[in-house]
Amino acid sequence: MSDFYLLSKPNCGLCQQALLQVHQQPLEQPVTLAMVDISDDPALLEEYANLVPVLIRAKDDAELRWPFQQLMEFLSQ
């Protein structure tokens, strides 16, 4: 099982699309996905305000930015 974080913010339509894309992937191994509201953290808000949604892989802090072109590969690594 792998851990991932989806950086999002309130009223973000792209974030909802990103979440749906992650849930629709036909994965062989389950993943744990935590939602992170960047508006709760000034440092995250400053860094990612115009970039969300961003998917982060916890084991190596790799980032996949929207649009998620290689989502399946990113989730499987």
BAVEXMI-258294 format. One record per atom (N, C-alpha, C): residue number from 1; atom name; x, y, z. Coordinates in steps of 0.02 Angstrom, whole numbers, plus 32768, in hexadecimal, padded with zeros to 4 digits. Layout:
N
{nr = NUM; atom = CA; px = X; py = Y; pz = Z}
...
***
This chain:
77
{nr = 1; atom = N; px = 802A; py = 7FC5; pz = 8000}
{nr = 1; atom = CA; px = 8000; py = 8000; pz = 8000}
{nr = 1; atom = C; px = 802D; py = 803E; pz = 8000}
{nr = 2; atom = N; px = 801A; py = 8070; pz = 7FD9}
{nr = 2; atom = CA; px = 803F; py = 80AE; pz = 7FD4}
{nr = 2; atom = C; px = 8015; py = 80E7; pz = 7FEE}
{nr = 3; atom = N; px = 8037; py = 811A; pz = 8009}
{nr = 3; atom = CA; px = 8014; py = 8154; pz = 8023}
{nr = 3; atom = C; px = 801D; py = 818F; pz = 7FF4}
{nr = 4; atom = N; px = 7FE6; py = 81B3; pz = 7FE8}
{nr = 4; atom = CA; px = 7FE6; py = 81ED; pz = 7FBD}
{nr = 4; atom = C; px = 7FBE; py = 8225; pz = 7FDE}
{nr = 5; atom = N; px = 7FCF; py = 8262; pz = 7FCC}
{nr = 5; atom = CA; px = 7FAD; py = 829D; pz = 7FE4}
{nr = 5; atom = C; px = 7F95; py = 82C5; pz = 7FA8}
{nr = 6; atom = N; px = 7F56; py = 82D9; pz = 7FAA}
{nr = 6; atom = CA; px = 7F3B; py = 8304; pz = 7F76}
{nr = 6; atom = C; px = 7F33; py = 834A; pz = 7F93}
{nr = 7; atom = N; px = 7F5D; py = 8378; pz = 7F7A}
{nr = 7; atom = CA; px = 7F58; py = 83BD; pz = 7F90}
{nr = 7; atom = C; px = 7F1E; py = 83DE; pz = 7F6C}
{nr = 8; atom = N; px = 7EF3; py = 83FD; pz = 7F93}
{nr = 8; atom = CA; px = 7EB7; py = 841C; pz = 7F77}
{nr = 8; atom = C; px = 7EA7; py = 845B; pz = 7F9E}
{nr = 9; atom = N; px = 7E71; py = 847C; pz = 7F8A}
{nr = 9; atom = CA; px = 7E58; py = 84B6; pz = 7FAE}
{nr = 9; atom = C; px = 7E0D; py = 84B8; pz = 7FA5}
{nr = 10; atom = N; px = 7DE9; py = 84DC; pz = 7FD0}
{nr = 10; atom = CA; px = 7DA0; py = 84DE; pz = 7FCB}
{nr = 10; atom = C; px = 7D88; py = 84F7; pz = 7F87}
{nr = 11; atom = N; px = 7D50; py = 84DC; pz = 7F73}
{nr = 11; atom = CA; px = 7D2F; py = 84F1; pz = 7F35}
{nr = 11; atom = C; px = 7D5B; py = 84E8; pz = 7EF7}
{nr = 12; atom = N; px = 7D82; py = 84B4; pz = 7EF6}
{nr = 12; atom = CA; px = 7DB0; py = 84A6; pz = 7EBF}
{nr = 12; atom = C; px = 7D92; py = 846E; pz = 7E93}
{nr = 13; atom = N; px = 7D76; py = 8482; pz = 7E5B}
{nr = 13; atom = CA; px = 7D58; py = 8450; pz = 7E2E}
{nr = 13; atom = C; px = 7D8C; py = 8420; pz = 7E12}
{nr = 14; atom = N; px = 7DC7; py = 8439; pz = 7E03}
{nr = 14; atom = CA; px = 7DFC; py = 840D; pz = 7DEA}
{nr = 14; atom = C; px = 7E11; py = 83DA; pz = 7E1E}
{nr = 15; atom = N; px = 7E0F; py = 83EE; pz = 7E5D}
{nr = 15; atom = CA; px = 7E21; py = 83BF; pz = 7E93}
{nr = 15; atom = C; px = 7DEF; py = 8385; pz = 7E96}
{nr = 16; atom = N; px = 7DB0; py = 8394; pz = 7E8C}
{nr = 16; atom = CA; px = 7D7D; py = 8360; pz = 7E8B}
{nr = 16; atom = C; px = 7D88; py = 8331; pz = 7E50}
{nr = 17; atom = N; px = 7D9A; py = 834C; pz = 7E16}
{nr = 17; atom = CA; px = 7DAA; py = 8323; pz = 7DDC}
{nr = 17; atom = C; px = 7DE7; py = 82F7; pz = 7DEA}
{nr = 18; atom = N; px = 7E19; py = 8313; pz = 7E0A}
{nr = 18; atom = CA; px = 7E56; py = 82EE; pz = 7E1A}
{nr = 18; atom = C; px = 7E46; py = 82B4; pz = 7E49}
{nr = 19; atom = N; px = 7E1E; py = 82C1; pz = 7E7B}
{nr = 19; atom = CA; px = 7E0B; py = 828C; pz = 7EAA}
{nr = 19; atom = C; px = 7DE6; py = 8254; pz = 7E87}
{nr = 20; atom = N; px = 7DB9; py = 8266; pz = 7E5B}
{nr = 20; atom = CA; px = 7D94; py = 8235; pz = 7E34}
{nr = 20; atom = C; px = 7DC3; py = 820B; pz = 7E08}
{nr = 21; atom = N; px = 7DF4; py = 822C; pz = 7DE8}
{nr = 21; atom = CA; px = 7E23; py = 8207; pz = 7DBE}
{nr = 21; atom = C; px = 7E4B; py = 81D5; pz = 7DE7}
{nr = 22; atom = N; px = 7E61; py = 81E8; pz = 7E22}
{nr = 22; atom = CA; px = 7E87; py = 81BB; pz = 7E4D}
{nr = 22; atom = C; px = 7E5D; py = 817E; pz = 7E5F}
{nr = 23; atom = N; px = 7E1F; py = 818A; pz = 7E72}
{nr = 23; atom = CA; px = 7DF2; py = 8153; pz = 7E86}
{nr = 23; atom = C; px = 7DE0; py = 8125; pz = 7E4C}
{nr = 24; atom = N; px = 7DE5; py = 813C; pz = 7E0F}
{nr = 24; atom = CA; px = 7DD2; py = 8114; pz = 7DD4}
{nr = 24; atom = C; px = 7E0B; py = 80E9; pz = 7DBA}
{nr = 25; atom = N; px = 7E46; py = 80F0; pz = 7DD5}
{nr = 25; atom = CA; px = 7E7F; py = 80CA; pz = 7DBB}
{nr = 25; atom = C; px = 7E7A; py = 8080; pz = 7DCF}
{nr = 26; atom = N; px = 7E84; py = 8052; pz = 7DA0}
{nr = 26; atom = CA; px = 7E81; py = 800B; pz = 7DAE}
{nr = 26; atom = C; px = 7EC3; py = 7FF2; pz = 7DCC}
{nr = 27; atom = N; px = 7ECD; py = 8000; pz = 7E0B}
{nr = 27; atom = CA; px = 7F0D; py = 7FF0; pz = 7E2C}
{nr = 27; atom = C; px = 7F0F; py = 7FA8; pz = 7E45}
{nr = 28; atom = N; px = 7F4A; py = 7F8B; pz = 7E40}
{nr = 28; atom = CA; px = 7F54; py = 7F47; pz = 7E5B}
{nr = 28; atom = C; px = 7F5B; py = 7F49; pz = 7EA7}
{nr = 29; atom = N; px = 7F7A; py = 7F7D; pz = 7EC1}
{nr = 29; atom = CA; px = 7F83; py = 7F85; pz = 7F09}
{nr = 29; atom = C; px = 7F5C; py = 7FC3; pz = 7F20}
{nr = 30; atom = N; px = 7F3C; py = 7FBF; pz = 7F5A}
{nr = 30; atom = CA; px = 7F17; py = 7FF9; pz = 7F72}
{nr = 30; atom = C; px = 7F47; py = 8031; pz = 7F87}
{nr = 31; atom = N; px = 7F2E; py = 806E; pz = 7F84}
{nr = 31; atom = CA; px = 7F54; py = 80A7; pz = 7F9B}
{nr = 31; atom = C; px = 7F2D; py = 80CC; pz = 7FD1}
{nr = 32; atom = N; px = 7F50; py = 80EE; pz = 7FFC}
{nr = 32; atom = CA; px = 7F31; py = 8119; pz = 802D}
{nr = 32; atom = C; px = 7F37; py = 8160; pz = 8014}
{nr = 33; atom = N; px = 7EFF; py = 8182; pz = 8010}
{nr = 33; atom = CA; px = 7EFE; py = 81C6; pz = 7FF6}
{nr = 33; atom = C; px = 7EE3; py = 81F5; pz = 802C}
{nr = 34; atom = N; px = 7F0C; py = 8226; pz = 803F}
{nr = 34; atom = CA; px = 7EF7; py = 8258; pz = 806F}
{nr = 34; atom = C; px = 7EEE; py = 829B; pz = 804B}
{nr = 35; atom = N; px = 7EB8; py = 82BC; pz = 805B}
{nr = 35; atom = CA; px = 7EAB; py = 82FE; pz = 803F}
{nr = 35; atom = C; px = 7ECC; py = 8332; pz = 806C}
{nr = 36; atom = N; px = 7EF0; py = 8361; pz = 804E}
{nr = 36; atom = CA; px = 7F10; py = 8396; pz = 8073}
{nr = 36; atom = C; px = 7EF6; py = 83D9; pz = 805A}
{nr = 37; atom = N; px = 7ED4; py = 83FD; pz = 8085}
{nr = 37; atom = CA; px = 7EB9; py = 843F; pz = 8074}
{nr = 37; atom = C; px = 7EF1; py = 8472; pz = 807E}
{nr = 38; atom = N; px = 7F0C; py = 848C; pz = 8048}
{nr = 38; atom = CA; px = 7F45; py = 84B9; pz = 804C}
{nr = 38; atom = C; px = 7F32; py = 84FC; pz = 806C}
{nr = 39; atom = N; px = 7EF2; py = 850C; pz = 806E}
{nr = 39; atom = CA; px = 7EDE; py = 854B; pz = 808C}
{nr = 39; atom = C; px = 7EE7; py = 854B; pz = 80D8}
{nr = 40; atom = N; px = 7EF3; py = 8510; pz = 80F5}
{nr = 40; atom = CA; px = 7EFF; py = 850B; pz = 813D}
{nr = 40; atom = C; px = 7F48; py = 8517; pz = 814F}
{nr = 41; atom = N; px = 7F74; py = 851B; pz = 811E}
{nr = 41; atom = CA; px = 7FBC; py = 8522; pz = 812B}
{nr = 41; atom = C; px = 7FD8; py = 855A; pz = 80FF}
{nr = 42; atom = N; px = 7FEC; py = 8591; pz = 811D}
{nr = 42; atom = CA; px = 8004; py = 85CB; pz = 80F6}
{nr = 42; atom = C; px = 803F; py = 85B9; pz = 80C7}
{nr = 43; atom = N; px = 806C; py = 858F; pz = 80DC}
{nr = 43; atom = CA; px = 80A5; py = 857D; pz = 80B2}
{nr = 43; atom = C; px = 808E; py = 8555; pz = 8075}
{nr = 44; atom = N; px = 8061; py = 8525; pz = 807F}
{nr = 44; atom = CA; px = 8046; py = 84FF; pz = 8047}
{nr = 44; atom = C; px = 801E; py = 852B; pz = 8018}
{nr = 45; atom = N; px = 7FF7; py = 8558; pz = 8036}
{nr = 45; atom = CA; px = 7FCF; py = 8585; pz = 800D}
{nr = 45; atom = C; px = 7FFB; py = 85B1; pz = 7FE1}
{nr = 46; atom = N; px = 8030; py = 85CA; pz = 7FFD}
{nr = 46; atom = CA; px = 805D; py = 85F4; pz = 7FD6}
{nr = 46; atom = C; px = 807E; py = 85CD; pz = 7F9D}
{nr = 47; atom = N; px = 8092; py = 858F; pz = 7FAB}
{nr = 47; atom = CA; px = 80B5; py = 8567; pz = 7F79}
{nr = 47; atom = C; px = 8087; py = 854A; pz = 7F43}
{nr = 48; atom = N; px = 804B; py = 8535; pz = 7F57}
{nr = 48; atom = CA; px = 8021; py = 850E; pz = 7F29}
{nr = 48; atom = C; px = 7FDF; py = 8530; pz = 7F15}
{nr = 49; atom = N; px = 7FD4; py = 856E; pz = 7F29}
{nr = 49; atom = CA; px = 7F93; py = 858F; pz = 7F1F}
{nr = 49; atom = C; px = 7F7B; py = 858B; pz = 7ED6}
{nr = 50; atom = N; px = 7FA8; py = 8593; pz = 7EA6}
{nr = 50; atom = CA; px = 7F93; py = 8592; pz = 7E60}
{nr = 50; atom = C; px = 7FA2; py = 854F; pz = 7E3E}
{nr = 51; atom = N; px = 7FB7; py = 851E; pz = 7E64}
{nr = 51; atom = CA; px = 7FCB; py = 84DE; pz = 7E47}
{nr = 51; atom = C; px = 7F9B; py = 84A5; pz = 7E56}
{nr = 52; atom = N; px = 7F72; py = 84AB; pz = 7E89}
{nr = 52; atom = CA; px = 7F47; py = 8473; pz = 7E9B}
{nr = 52; atom = C; px = 7F17; py = 8462; pz = 7E63}
{nr = 53; atom = N; px = 7F07; py = 8423; pz = 7E5C}
{nr = 53; atom = CA; px = 7F1A; py = 83EC; pz = 7E87}
{nr = 53; atom = C; px = 7F61; py = 83D1; pz = 7E79}
{nr = 54; atom = N; px = 7F80; py = 83BA; pz = 7EAE}
{nr = 54; atom = CA; px = 7FC2; py = 839B; pz = 7EA8}
{nr = 54; atom = C; px = 7FBF; py = 835B; pz = 7ED0}
{nr = 55; atom = N; px = 7FD6; py = 8325; pz = 7EB2}
{nr = 55; atom = CA; px = 7FD9; py = 82E4; pz = 7ED3}
{nr = 55; atom = C; px = 8021; py = 82D8; pz = 7EE9}
{nr = 56; atom = N; px = 802A; py = 82C7; pz = 7F28}
{nr = 56; atom = CA; px = 806D; py = 82BC; pz = 7F44}
{nr = 56; atom = C; px = 8072; py = 8274; pz = 7F5C}
{nr = 57; atom = N; px = 80A8; py = 8253; pz = 7F47}
{nr = 57; atom = CA; px = 80B6; py = 820E; pz = 7F5D}
{nr = 57; atom = C; px = 80E1; py = 8213; pz = 7F9C}
{nr = 58; atom = N; px = 80C9; py = 81F8; pz = 7FD3}
{nr = 58; atom = CA; px = 80EA; py = 8202; pz = 8014}
{nr = 58; atom = C; px = 812F; py = 81E3; pz = 8018}
{nr = 59; atom = N; px = 813A; py = 81AA; pz = 7FF9}
{nr = 59; atom = CA; px = 817A; py = 8187; pz = 8002}
{nr = 59; atom = C; px = 81B6; py = 81AD; pz = 7FE6}
{nr = 60; atom = N; px = 81AB; py = 81D8; pz = 7FB5}
{nr = 60; atom = CA; px = 81E3; py = 81FD; pz = 7F98}
{nr = 60; atom = C; px = 81D3; py = 8247; pz = 7F8C}
{nr = 61; atom = N; px = 8199; py = 825E; pz = 7FA3}
{nr = 61; atom = CA; px = 8183; py = 82A3; pz = 7F9A}
{nr = 61; atom = C; px = 817E; py = 82B9; pz = 7F51}
{nr = 62; atom = N; px = 8178; py = 8289; pz = 7F24}
{nr = 62; atom = CA; px = 8170; py = 8299; pz = 7EDD}
{nr = 62; atom = C; px = 812B; py = 82BA; pz = 7ED3}
{nr = 63; atom = N; px = 8128; py = 82E9; pz = 7EA5}
{nr = 63; atom = CA; px = 80EB; py = 830E; pz = 7E97}
{nr = 63; atom = C; px = 80D3; py = 8300; pz = 7E50}
{nr = 64; atom = N; px = 8091; py = 82F9; pz = 7E4A}
{nr = 64; atom = CA; px = 8071; py = 82F5; pz = 7E09}
{nr = 64; atom = C; px = 8040; py = 832F; pz = 7E06}
{nr = 65; atom = N; px = 804C; py = 835C; pz = 7DD8}
{nr = 65; atom = CA; px = 8023; py = 8398; pz = 7DD3}
{nr = 65; atom = C; px = 7FED; py = 838F; pz = 7D9E}
{nr = 66; atom = N; px = 7FB8; py = 83B4; pz = 7DA7}
{nr = 66; atom = CA; px = 7F7F; py = 83B2; pz = 7D79}
{nr = 66; atom = C; px = 7F92; py = 83CF; pz = 7D35}
{nr = 67; atom = N; px = 7F7D; py = 83B3; pz = 7CFF}
{nr = 67; atom = CA; px = 7F53; py = 8377; pz = 7CFA}
{nr = 67; atom = C; px = 7F7C; py = 8337; pz = 7D03}
{nr = 68; atom = N; px = 7F5E; py = 8306; pz = 7D21}
{nr = 68; atom = CA; px = 7F81; py = 82C9; pz = 7D33}
{nr = 68; atom = C; px = 7F8C; py = 829D; pz = 7CF5}
{nr = 69; atom = N; px = 7FBF; py = 82AD; pz = 7CCE}
{nr = 69; atom = CA; px = 7FCC; py = 828A; pz = 7C8F}
{nr = 69; atom = C; px = 7FE0; py = 8241; pz = 7C98}
{nr = 70; atom = N; px = 8008; py = 8232; pz = 7CCA}
{nr = 70; atom = CA; px = 8021; py = 81EE; pz = 7CD4}
{nr = 70; atom = C; px = 800E; py = 81D5; pz = 7D19}
{nr = 71; atom = N; px = 7FCE; py = 81DB; pz = 7D29}
{nr = 71; atom = CA; px = 7FB5; py = 81CC; pz = 7D6B}
{nr = 71; atom = C; px = 7FC0; py = 8183; pz = 7D7E}
{nr = 72; atom = N; px = 7FAE; py = 8155; pz = 7D52}
{nr = 72; atom = CA; px = 7FB4; py = 810E; pz = 7D63}
{nr = 72; atom = C; px = 7FFD; py = 80FC; pz = 7D73}
{nr = 73; atom = N; px = 802B; py = 8114; pz = 7D4A}
{nr = 73; atom = CA; px = 8072; py = 8106; pz = 7D56}
{nr = 73; atom = C; px = 8089; py = 8125; pz = 7D99}
{nr = 74; atom = N; px = 8072; py = 8161; pz = 7DA7}
{nr = 74; atom = CA; px = 8085; py = 8183; pz = 7DE4}
{nr = 74; atom = C; px = 806C; py = 815D; pz = 7E22}
{nr = 75; atom = N; px = 802E; py = 8145; pz = 7E1F}
{nr = 75; atom = CA; px = 8011; py = 8121; pz = 7E57}
{nr = 75; atom = C; px = 8031; py = 80DC; pz = 7E60}
{nr = 76; atom = N; px = 804B; py = 80C0; pz = 7E2B}
{nr = 76; atom = CA; px = 8067; py = 807C; pz = 7E2E}
{nr = 76; atom = C; px = 80B0; py = 8079; pz = 7E43}
{nr = 77; atom = N; px = 80D1; py = 80B1; pz = 7E45}
{nr = 77; atom = CA; px = 8118; py = 80B1; pz = 7E57}
{nr = 77; atom = C; px = 8122; py = 80AB; pz = 7EA1}
***
